[in-house]
Amino acid sequence: MRLFKKYLKEILLVVGALVFLSPVYIMLVNSFKSRSELYENVLALPETLTFEHYIRAMDRMNFGLAFFNSLVITIISVVIIRYFIINDSMDACA
């Protein structure tokens, strides 16, 4: 009986993981399909990998500018934290 409970618990965990991960699988697989393949079968693997959706998304959202803005904000934040927080905490210890 104890062994049955152990296996039942593991089976339920695997089924639960599959239920929660299935939308991720569907989204990832469908992102590489062409529009015609997408309408044929949502769950099937793509016949040919196409990156047209990613290329179009990067063009539309101006990915280069967004990446540059994020990089500038990150660098400024790290410099400010490094200068004010770490220097002040070192002064407090001295």
Buried (B, 14 or more C-beta within 10 A) or exposed (E): EEEEEEEEEEEEEEEEEEEEEEEEEEEEBBBBBBEEBBEEEEEEEBEEEBEEBEEEEBEEEEEEEEEEEEEEEEEEEEEEEEEEEEEEEEEEEE
